[in-house]
Amino acid sequence: MRVMIREGSAAKNLDGLLPILKNHDSRNCFFVTDDLDPRDIVEKGHIDNLVRTAIAKGVEPVRAIQMATLNTAQYFGLKRLGAVLPGYLADLLIVE
């Protein structure tokens, strides 16, 4: 079973699922944003906003980044994506 944590423009469930992210193995959890308004993407960002928000709410930074990258790539069967490793394609996210 996988847990897709949605934080869109209308539906939001990050706060309700924070205990799972802080206290349990989060390898089967990943971020999704299936209802973002284009204005929100321009003003706040996309998955990068979810990463920043999760970290600000106490999720370990490495765990939050893994949920935005490797966990998602593995779920969707995207081989050679989702990690910074030899032989992988990289699309880097830089956050403060």
N, CA, C and O atoms as a printed pandas DataFrame, in Angstrom:
     atom_number atom_name residue_name chain_id  residue_number  x_coord  y_coord  z_coord
0              1         N          MET        A               1    0.843   -1.165    0.000
1              2        CA          MET        A               1    0.000    0.000    0.000
2              3         C          MET        A               1    0.894    1.236    0.000
3              4         O          MET        A               1    1.908    1.276    0.696
4              5         N          ARG        A               2    0.521    2.223   -0.768
5              6        CA          ARG        A               2    1.237    3.497   -0.824
6              7         C          ARG        A               2    0.321    4.618   -0.355
7              8         O          ARG        A               2   -0.889    4.577   -0.576
8              9         N          VAL        A               3    0.896    5.601    0.282
9             10        CA          VAL        A               3    0.144    6.760    0.744
10            11         C          VAL        A               3    0.577    7.955   -0.085
11            12         O          VAL        A               3    1.729    8.385   -0.032
12            13         N          MET        A               4   -0.375    8.489   -0.859
13            14        CA          MET        A               4   -0.122    9.680   -1.656
14            15         C          MET        A               4   -0.583   10.882   -0.840
15            16         O          MET        A               4   -1.767   11.016   -0.529
16            17         N          ILE        A               5    0.342   11.738   -0.503
17            18        CA          ILE        A               5    0.028   12.890    0.333
18            19         C          ILE        A               5   -0.237   14.079   -0.573
19            20         O          ILE        A               5    0.660   14.606   -1.231
20            21         N          ARG        A               6   -1.493   14.479   -0.585
21            22        CA          ARG        A               6   -1.937   15.533   -1.498
22            23         C          ARG        A               6   -2.031   16.858   -0.761
23            24         O          ARG        A               6   -2.594   16.948    0.330
24            25         N          GLU        A               7   -1.475   17.865   -1.373
25            26        CA          GLU        A               7   -1.569   19.224   -0.865
26            27         C          GLU        A               7   -1.776   20.114   -2.071
27            28         O          GLU        A               7   -0.831   20.710   -2.588
28            29         N          GLY        A               8   -3.015   20.199   -2.514
29            30        CA          GLY        A               8   -3.342   20.972   -3.698
30            31         C          GLY        A               8   -3.975   22.292   -3.338
31            32         O          GLY        A               8   -3.834   22.768   -2.212
32            33         N          SER        A               9   -4.672   22.888   -4.286
33            34        CA          SER        A               9   -5.346   24.159   -4.043
34            35         C          SER        A               9   -6.617   23.961   -3.233
35            36         O          SER        A               9   -6.976   24.813   -2.420
36            37         N          ALA        A              10   -7.297   22.846   -3.447
37            38        CA          ALA        A              10   -8.547   22.585   -2.734
38            39         C          ALA        A              10   -8.358   21.501   -1.668
39            40         O          ALA        A              10   -8.612   21.745   -0.489
40            41         N          ALA        A              11   -7.920   20.326   -2.067
41            42        CA          ALA        A              11   -7.754   19.210   -1.132
42            43         C          ALA        A              11   -6.365   19.255   -0.504
43            44         O          ALA        A              11   -5.354   19.366   -1.197
44            45         N          LYS        A              12   -6.341   19.166    0.817
45            46        CA          LYS        A              12   -5.072   19.211    1.546
46            47         C          LYS        A              12   -5.114   18.147    2.628
47            48         O          LYS        A              12   -6.066   18.087    3.407
48            49         N          ASN        A              13   -4.068   17.291    2.682
49            50        CA          ASN        A              13   -4.047   16.306    3.756
50            51         C          ASN        A              13   -2.671   16.120    4.392
51            52         O          ASN        A              13   -2.451   15.142    5.106
52            53         N          LEU        A              14   -1.748   17.043    4.143
53            54        CA          LEU        A              14   -0.422   16.945    4.756
54            55         C          LEU        A              14   -0.512   16.991    6.279
55            56         O          LEU        A              14    0.080   16.150    6.955
56            57         N          ASP        A              15   -1.234   17.947    6.819
57            58        CA          ASP        A              15   -1.322   18.075    8.278
58            59         C          ASP        A              15   -1.863   16.807    8.934
59            60         O          ASP        A              15   -1.359   16.380    9.973
60            61         N          GLY        A              16   -2.877   16.210    8.335
61            62        CA          GLY        A              16   -3.478   15.009    8.911
62            63         C          GLY        A              16   -2.570   13.794    8.867
63            64         O          GLY        A              16   -2.724   12.867    9.661
64            65         N          LEU        A              17   -1.620   13.800    7.934
65            66        CA          LEU        A              17   -0.725   12.651    7.780
66            67         C          LEU        A              17    0.666   12.882    8.366
67            68         O          LEU        A              17    1.528   12.009    8.264
68            69         N          LEU        A              18    0.895   14.042    8.977
69            70        CA          LEU        A              18    2.204   14.330    9.561
70            71         C          LEU        A              18    2.671   13.275   10.564
71            72         O          LEU        A              18    3.855   12.936   10.554
72            73         N          PRO        A              19    1.804   12.735   11.431
73            74        CA          PRO        A              19    2.287   11.717   12.371
74            75         C          PRO        A              19    2.909   10.502   11.667
75            76         O          PRO        A              19    3.870    9.922   12.173
76            77         N          ILE        A              20    2.378   10.121   10.526
77            78        CA          ILE        A              20    2.955    8.999    9.776
78            79         C          ILE        A              20    4.363    9.367    9.304
79            80         O          ILE        A              20    5.286    8.556    9.386
80            81         N          LEU        A              21    4.515   10.578    8.818
81            82        CA          LEU        A              21    5.790   11.000    8.250
82            83         C          LEU        A              21    6.866   11.190    9.308
83            84         O          LEU        A              21    8.051   10.986    9.041
84            85         N          LYS        A              22    6.458   11.576   10.499
85            86        CA          LYS        A              22    7.427   11.836   11.557
86            87         C          LYS        A              22    7.791   10.581   12.346
87            88         O          LYS        A              22    8.900   10.483   12.870
88            89         N          ASN        A              23    6.879    9.632   12.435
89            90        CA          ASN        A              23    7.067    8.524   13.366
90            91         C          ASN        A              23    7.177    7.145   12.730
91            92         O          ASN        A              23    7.397    6.168   13.446
92            93         N          HIS        A              24    7.037    7.032   11.438
93            94        CA          HIS        A              24    7.044    5.720   10.798
94            95         C          HIS        A              24    7.924    5.739    9.550
95            96         O          HIS        A              24    8.346    6.797    9.083
96            97         N          ASP        A              25    8.185    4.573    9.034
97            98        CA          ASP        A              25    8.923    4.448    7.776
98            99         C          ASP        A              25    8.087    5.089    6.668
99           100         O          ASP        A              25    6.931    4.718    6.462
100          101         N          SER        A              26    8.666    6.032    5.970
101          102        CA          SER        A              26    7.908    6.763    4.941
102          103         C          SER        A              26    8.273    6.319    3.524
103          104         O          SER        A              26    7.971    7.035    2.569
104          105         N          ARG        A              27    8.909    5.164    3.362
105          106        CA          ARG        A              27    9.306    4.695    2.025
106          107         C          ARG        A              27    8.105    4.478    1.109
107          108         O          ARG        A              27    8.253    4.508   -0.113
108          109         N          ASN        A              28    6.939    4.264    1.666
109          110        CA          ASN        A              28    5.744    4.039    0.853
110          111         C          ASN        A              28    4.846    5.267    0.812
111          112         O          ASN        A              28    3.655    5.161    0.519
112          113         N          CYS        A              29    5.411    6.421    1.104
113          114        CA          CYS        A              29    4.658    7.677    1.051
114          115         C          CYS        A              29    5.320    8.591    0.030
115          116         O          CYS        A              29    6.544    8.616   -0.097
116          117         N          PHE        A              30    4.497    9.339   -0.694
117          118        CA          PHE        A              30    5.059   10.335   -1.604
118          119         C          PHE        A              30    4.069   11.458   -1.821
119          120         O          PHE        A              30    2.876   11.323   -1.547
120          121         N          PHE        A              31    4.590   12.583   -2.322
121          122        CA          PHE        A              31    3.793   13.786   -2.516
122          123         C          PHE        A              31    3.132   13.799   -3.883
123          124         O          PHE        A              31    3.724   13.377   -4.877
124          125         N          VAL        A              32    1.891   14.293   -3.923
125          126        CA          VAL        A              32    1.190   14.516   -5.186
126          127         C          VAL        A              32    0.483   15.873   -5.113
127          128         O          VAL        A              32    0.144   16.352   -4.031
128          129         N          THR        A              33    0.273   16.467   -6.254
129          130        CA          THR        A              33   -0.438   17.748   -6.322
130          131         C          THR        A              33   -1.348   17.708   -7.540
131          132         O          THR        A              33   -1.047   18.312   -8.570
132          133         N          ASP        A              34   -2.443   17.008   -7.422
133          134        CA          ASP        A              34   -3.289   16.788   -8.592
134          135         C          ASP        A              34   -4.349   17.858   -8.810
135          136         O          ASP        A              34   -5.096   17.778   -9.785
136          137         N          ASP        A              35   -4.438   18.841   -7.949
137          138        CA          ASP        A              35   -5.468   19.856   -8.170
138          139         C          ASP        A              35   -4.932   21.273   -7.969
139          140         O          ASP        A              35   -5.659   22.149   -7.500
140          141         N          LEU        A              36   -3.679   21.501   -8.316
141          142        CA          LEU        A              36   -3.109   22.830   -8.129
142          143         C          LEU        A              36   -3.586   23.804   -9.193
143          144         O          LEU        A              36   -3.544   23.522  -10.391
144          145         N          ASP        A              37   -4.033   24.941   -8.728
145          146        CA          ASP        A              37   -4.392   26.041   -9.613
146          147         C          ASP        A              37   -3.100   26.621  -10.187
147          148         O          ASP        A              37   -2.117   26.760   -9.460
148          149         N          PRO        A              38   -3.082   26.959  -11.466
149          150        CA          PRO        A              38   -1.857   27.517  -12.059
150          151         C          PRO        A              38   -1.316   28.736  -11.305
151          152         O          PRO        A              38   -0.103   28.927  -11.228
152          153         N          ARG        A              39   -2.202   29.552  -10.753
153          154        CA          ARG        A              39   -1.735   30.710   -9.982
154          155         C          ARG        A              39   -0.958   30.279   -8.750
155          156         O          ARG        A              39    0.046   30.899   -8.398
156          157         N          ASP        A              40   -1.421   29.206   -8.083
157          158        CA          ASP        A              40   -0.712   28.703   -6.905
158          159         C          ASP        A              40    0.668   28.163   -7.274
159          160         O          ASP        A              40    1.625   28.332   -6.518
160          161         N          ILE        A              41    0.772   27.517   -8.430
161          162        CA          ILE        A              41    2.075   27.010   -8.875
162          163         C          ILE        A              41    3.039   28.170   -9.091
163          164         O          ILE        A              41    4.200   28.099   -8.688
164          165         N          VAL        A              42    2.558   29.240   -9.729
165          166        CA          VAL        A              42    3.409   30.398   -9.989
166          167         C          VAL        A              42    3.813   31.075   -8.679
167          168         O          VAL        A              42    4.972   31.453   -8.510
168          169         N          GLU        A              43    2.860   31.231   -7.749
169          170        CA          GLU        A              43    3.128   31.964   -6.515
170          171         C          GLU        A              43    3.889   31.149   -5.471
171          172         O          GLU        A              43    4.762   31.681   -4.787
172          173         N          LYS        A              44    3.559   29.847   -5.344
173          174        CA          LYS        A              44    4.117   29.036   -4.254
174          175         C          LYS        A              44    5.083   27.957   -4.712
175          176         O          LYS        A              44    5.958   27.542   -3.952
176          177         N          GLY        A              45    4.930   27.503   -5.942
177          178        CA          GLY        A              45    5.728   26.385   -6.425
178          179         C          GLY        A              45    4.880   25.134   -6.546
179          180         O          GLY        A              45    3.661   25.188   -6.387
180          181         N          HIS        A              46    5.510   24.025   -6.822
181          182        CA          HIS        A              46    4.799   22.770   -7.060
182          183         C          HIS        A              46    5.215   21.769   -5.989
183          184         O          HIS        A              46    4.956   21.997   -4.808
184          185         N          ILE        A              47    5.843   20.684   -6.366
185          186        CA          ILE        A              47    6.305   19.700   -5.383
186          187         C          ILE        A              47    7.332   20.329   -4.453
187          188         O          ILE        A              47    7.402   19.965   -3.279
188          189         N          ASP        A              48    8.125   21.264   -4.953
189          190        CA          ASP        A              48    9.098   21.943   -4.098
190          191         C          ASP        A              48    8.427   22.640   -2.927
191          192         O          ASP        A              48    9.006   22.711   -1.843
192          193         N          ASN        A              49    7.217   23.158   -3.120
193          194        CA          ASN        A              49    6.478   23.784   -2.029
194          195         C          ASN        A              49    6.080   22.745   -0.989
195          196         O          ASN        A              49    6.124   23.016    0.211
196          197         N          LEU        A              50    5.695   21.570   -1.440
197          198        CA          LEU        A              50    5.365   20.497   -0.493
198          199         C          LEU        A              50    6.580   20.115    0.340
199          200         O          LEU        A              50    6.458   19.887    1.544
200          201         N          VAL        A              51    7.730   20.043   -0.274
201          202        CA          VAL        A              51    8.959   19.716    0.452
202          203         C          VAL        A              51    9.229   20.784    1.511
203          204         O          VAL        A              51    9.474   20.455    2.672
204          205         N          ARG        A              52    9.188   22.049    1.124
205          206        CA          ARG        A              52    9.434   23.133    2.086
206          207         C          ARG        A              52    8.413   23.117    3.213
207          208         O          ARG        A              52    8.768   23.288    4.379
208          209         N          THR        A              53    7.143   22.912    2.868
209          210        CA          THR        A              53    6.087   22.903    3.876
210          211         C          THR        A              53    6.272   21.747    4.850
211          212         O          THR        A              53    6.153   21.934    6.061
212          213         N          ALA        A              54    6.559   20.566    4.339
213          214        CA          ALA        A              54    6.760   19.404    5.207
214          215         C          ALA        A              54    7.935   19.625    6.156
215          216         O          ALA        A              54    7.843   19.306    7.341
216          217         N          ILE        A              55    9.036   20.168    5.643
217          218        CA          ILE        A              55   10.204   20.437    6.486
218          219         C          ILE        A              55    9.854   21.471    7.555
219          220         O          ILE        A              55   10.230   21.316    8.717
220          221         N          ALA        A              56    9.139   22.519    7.167
221          222        CA          ALA        A              56    8.739   23.558    8.129
222          223         C          ALA        A              56    7.839   22.995    9.224
223          224         O          ALA        A              56    7.803   23.531   10.332
224          225         N          LYS        A              57    7.114   21.918    8.923
225          226        CA          LYS        A              57    6.212   21.300    9.897
226          227         C          LYS        A              57    6.878   20.163   10.671
227          228         O          LYS        A              57    6.215   19.441   11.415
228          229         N          GLY        A              58    8.200   20.008   10.492
229          230        CA          GLY        A              58    8.936   19.069   11.317
230          231         C          GLY        A              58    9.346   17.755   10.683
231          232         O          GLY        A              58    9.925   16.909   11.365
232          233         N          VAL        A              59    9.068   17.552    9.408
233          234        CA          VAL        A              59    9.510   16.341    8.731
234          235         C          VAL        A              59   11.010   16.475    8.463
235          236         O          VAL        A              59   11.470   17.535    8.038
236          237         N          GLU        A              60   11.766   15.420    8.705
237          238        CA          GLU        A              60   13.208   15.454    8.461
238          239         C          GLU        A              60   13.452   15.823    6.994
239          240         O          GLU        A              60   12.797   15.271    6.110
240          241         N          PRO        A              61   14.381   16.744    6.719
241          242        CA          PRO        A              61   14.623   17.185    5.339
242          243         C          PRO        A              61   14.924   16.045    4.365
243          244         O          PRO        A              61   14.377   16.028    3.262
244          245         N          VAL        A              62   15.771   15.103    4.741
245          246        CA          VAL        A              62   16.100   14.003    3.831
246          247         C          VAL        A              62   14.852   13.173    3.532
247          248         O          VAL        A              62   14.657   12.736    2.398
248          249         N          ARG        A              63   14.022   12.958    4.524
249          250        CA          ARG        A              63   12.782   12.197    4.338
250          251         C          ARG        A              63   11.843   12.928    3.386
251          252         O          ARG        A              63   11.256   12.308    2.499
252          253         N          ALA        A              64   11.697   14.238    3.561
253          254        CA          ALA        A              64   10.812   15.022    2.690
254          255         C          ALA        A              64   11.297   14.995    1.244
255          256         O          ALA        A              64   10.500   14.844    0.318
256          257         N          ILE        A              65   12.596   15.140    1.056
257          258        CA          ILE        A              65   13.150   15.119   -0.302
258          259         C          ILE        A              65   12.986   13.739   -0.923
259          260         O          ILE        A              65   12.667   13.630   -2.107
260          261         N          GLN        A              66   13.197   12.684   -0.142
261          262        CA          GLN        A              66   13.009   11.318   -0.649
262          263         C          GLN        A              66   11.572   11.090   -1.101
263          264         O          GLN        A              66   11.331   10.397   -2.090
264          265         N          MET        A              67   10.619   11.671   -0.380
265          266        CA          MET        A              67    9.210   11.516   -0.746
266          267         C          MET        A              67    8.867   12.256   -2.034
267          268         O          MET        A              67    7.901   11.911   -2.715
268          269         N          ALA        A              68    9.654   13.269   -2.366
269          270        CA          ALA        A              68    9.415   14.029   -3.598
270          271         C          ALA        A              68   10.180   13.464   -4.782
271          272         O          ALA        A              68    9.936   13.855   -5.924
272          273         N          THR        A              69   11.104   12.547   -4.519
273          274        CA          THR        A              69   11.986   12.076   -5.590
274          275         C          THR        A              69   11.952   10.560   -5.732
275          276         O          THR        A              69   11.204   10.024   -6.549
276          277         N          LEU        A              70   12.754    9.880   -4.944
277          278        CA          LEU        A              70   12.945    8.438   -5.093
278          279         C          LEU        A              70   11.660    7.642   -4.894
279          280         O          LEU        A              70   11.347    6.764   -5.698
280          281         N          ASN        A              71   10.915    7.936   -3.836
281          282        CA          ASN        A              71    9.687    7.179   -3.578
282          283         C          ASN        A              71    8.704    7.293   -4.742
283          284         O          ASN        A              71    8.088    6.307   -5.145
284          285         N          THR        A              72    8.568    8.498   -5.270
285          286        CA          THR        A              72    7.649    8.730   -6.382
286          287         C          THR        A              72    8.119    8.016   -7.645
287          288         O          THR        A              72    7.327    7.373   -8.335
288          289         N          ALA        A              73    9.401    8.132   -7.942
289          290        CA          ALA        A              73    9.947    7.487   -9.143
290          291         C          ALA        A              73    9.780    5.971   -9.068
291          292         O          ALA        A              73    9.429    5.333  -10.061
292          293         N          GLN        A              74   10.027    5.398   -7.899
293          294        CA          GLN        A              74    9.875    3.953   -7.757
294          295         C          GLN        A              74    8.422    3.523   -7.926
295          296         O          GLN        A              74    8.149    2.510   -8.570
296          297         N          TYR        A              75    7.495    4.273   -7.362
297          298        CA          TYR        A              75    6.078    3.931   -7.491
298          299         C          TYR        A              75    5.646    3.907   -8.953
299          300         O          TYR        A              75    4.929    3.000   -9.376
300          301         N          PHE        A              76    6.076    4.894   -9.719
301          302        CA          PHE        A              76    5.670    4.990  -11.114
302          303         C          PHE        A              76    6.570    4.194  -12.063
303          304         O          PHE        A              76    6.391    4.254  -13.280
304          305         N          GLY        A              77    7.530    3.454  -11.517
305          306        CA          GLY        A              77    8.384    2.603  -12.334
306          307         C          GLY        A              77    9.344    3.382  -13.220
307          308         O          GLY        A              77    9.704    2.919  -14.302
308          309         N          LEU        A              78    9.757    4.553  -12.775
309          310        CA          LEU        A              78   10.666    5.395  -13.548
310          311         C          LEU        A              78   12.101    4.987  -13.234
311          312         O          LEU        A              78   12.703    5.463  -12.271
312          313         N          LYS        A              79   12.621    4.122  -14.045
313          314        CA          LYS        A              79   13.965    3.596  -13.822
314          315         C          LYS        A              79   15.015    4.676  -14.090
315          316         O          LYS        A              79   14.860    5.502  -14.990
316          317         N          ARG        A              80   16.077    4.655  -13.298
317          318        CA          ARG        A              80   17.192    5.594  -13.408
318          319         C          ARG        A              80   16.781    7.034  -13.123
319          320         O          ARG        A              80   17.423    7.970  -13.599
320          321         N          LEU        A              81   15.718    7.213  -12.353
321          322        CA          LEU        A              81   15.278    8.545  -11.927
322          323         C          LEU        A              81   15.021    8.527  -10.423
323          324         O          LEU        A              81   14.794    7.471   -9.832
324          325         N          GLY        A              82   15.061    9.699   -9.818
325          326        CA          GLY        A              82   14.671    9.819   -8.428
326          327         C          GLY        A              82   15.810    9.838   -7.432
327          328         O          GLY        A              82   15.573    9.986   -6.233
328          329         N          ALA        A              83   17.040    9.692   -7.894
329          330        CA          ALA        A              83   18.178    9.713   -6.973
330          331         C          ALA        A              83   19.392   10.310   -7.679
331          332         O          ALA        A              83   19.455   10.350   -8.908
332          333         N          VAL        A              84   20.331   10.762   -6.900
333          334        CA          VAL        A              84   21.595   11.244   -7.445
334          335         C          VAL        A              84   22.589   10.104   -7.281
335          336         O          VAL        A              84   23.216    9.953   -6.232
336          337         N          LEU        A              85   22.722    9.318   -8.317
337          338        CA          LEU        A              85   23.586    8.134   -8.335
338          339         C          LEU        A              85   24.211    7.987   -9.711
339          340         O          LEU        A              85   23.656    8.477  -10.694
340          341         N          PRO        A              86   25.354    7.323   -9.801
341          342        CA          PRO        A              86   25.928    7.056  -11.125
342          343         C          PRO        A              86   24.925    6.288  -11.992
343          344         O          PRO        A              86   24.316    5.317  -11.542
344          345         N          GLY        A              87   24.766    6.731  -13.223
345          346        CA          GLY        A              87   23.841    6.080  -14.145
346          347         C          GLY        A              87   22.412    6.596  -14.069
347          348         O          GLY        A              87   21.579    6.205  -14.887
348          349         N          TYR        A              88   22.104    7.466  -13.108
349          350        CA          TYR        A              88   20.762    8.040  -12.997
350          351         C          TYR        A              88   20.727    9.397  -13.676
351          352         O          TYR        A              88   21.741   10.090  -13.751
352          353         N          LEU        A              89   19.554    9.772  -14.169
353          354        CA          LEU        A              89   19.338   11.110  -14.709
354          355         C          LEU        A              89   18.925   11.999  -13.535
355          356         O          LEU        A              89   18.110   11.589  -12.709
356          357         N          ALA        A              90   19.467   13.186  -13.456
357          358        CA          ALA        A              90   19.199   14.050  -12.310
358          359         C          ALA        A              90   18.416   15.283  -12.700
359          360         O          ALA        A              90   18.693   15.921  -13.716
360          361         N          ASP        A              91   17.433   15.610  -11.877
361          362        CA          ASP        A              91   16.689   16.864  -11.946
362          363         C          ASP        A              91   16.702   17.363  -10.515
363          364         O          ASP        A              91   15.907   16.910   -9.692
364          365         N          LEU        A              92   17.588   18.285  -10.213
365          366        CA          LEU        A              92   17.856   18.661   -8.828
366          367         C          LEU        A              92   16.926   19.739   -8.319
367          368         O          LEU        A              92   16.527   20.639   -9.059
368          369         N          LEU        A              93   16.584   19.635   -7.036
369          370        CA          LEU        A              93   15.763   20.603   -6.319
370          371         C          LEU        A              93   16.636   21.185   -5.220
371          372         O          LEU        A              93   17.195   20.440   -4.415
372          373         N          ILE        A              94   16.761   22.499   -5.175
373          374        CA          ILE        A              94   17.583   23.150   -4.168
374          375         C          ILE        A              94   16.664   23.978   -3.267
375          376         O          ILE        A              94   15.924   24.842   -3.737
376          377         N          VAL        A              95   16.727   23.693   -1.964
377          378        CA          VAL        A              95   15.897   24.421   -1.004
378          379         C          VAL        A              95   16.770   24.955    0.119
379          380         O          VAL        A              95   17.854   24.430    0.375
380          381         N          GLU        A              96   16.300   25.992    0.784
381          382        CA          GLU        A              96   17.046   26.554    1.925
382          383         C          GLU        A              96   16.904   25.646    3.125
383          384         O          GLU        A              96   17.455   25.937    4.187
